[in-house]
Amino acid sequence: MLHYLQVGGPILWVLTIISIAAFAVILERIAFFSRNEKAVGNTFKEEILSLVANKKIDEARNLCASKKRAVWLLL
């Protein structure tokens, strides 16, 4: 692997560093959304699904806004 980095020159080094940074961002986003998913809870999910199924979008938005979670951004 080191051989390919040496042969590729500085452009390949930059691409490698950018790839590592992108992978770190992906891992951080997975951790963030995993924590938020656990914090939301099943009752909240059931309430939202029920409201959306009954076409009560404004009530669903208000419920999401009251919880201050990332789910609110989706609606």
N, C-alpha and C positions, 0 to 999 in steps of 0.2 A: 504494500500500500504506500509506504513512504517513497518507493521508487516512482510510482505514478505521480505523486505530488511534486517530486523534484523535476520530473520530465515535463509536467504540465505547466510549470512556471508559476509566476505570481497570480495569474488569473485563476488557476485551479485552487490556490491557497485561499483566495478571496471567496470563491464559490464554496469551499469547504467550511469556512468560518460562517458564511451566511446560512448554510445548511444546518449547521449546529445550532445557530441562534434560532432559526425557524423551528427546529425540533424542540428547543427549550420553551418557546412560546406555545407550541401545541400542548406540551405537557402541562404548562401552567394553566392554560384554558381548560383542559380536562379536569385538573384538580379544582379549579374555581367552580365550574358547573357541577361537579360531583358534590362539593360542599353545599352549594345552593339547593341542589335537588333534595338532599337529606333534610335541609332546614325547612323546606316547604311543607312537607307532610301530606299524608293521604287524604285527609278530610278537605284540605284546601283544593287538592286536585279534583276530588269528586264534586265539590261545589262549583268550580270553574267549568268542568265538563257539563254539569247539569245546566248551568246558566247559558252556556253557548249552545247546547242542544235545544234549549227552549227559546233560542234567538233573543236572549236578553243580554246583548253585547254591552250596553252601557253599564248594567249592573256588574257584569264580569270585569269591566275596566275599573270600576270603582273598588271592587274587592281586591283586585291586583294592586291598585294604587295604595290601598290601605295597608297592604302587607310589605310594601317597599322591597320587592324582590325583582329579579331579572325577568320574571315571567311578564310583568307589567309592560316591558318594552316590546314584547311580541304582539300585544293587542294594541 
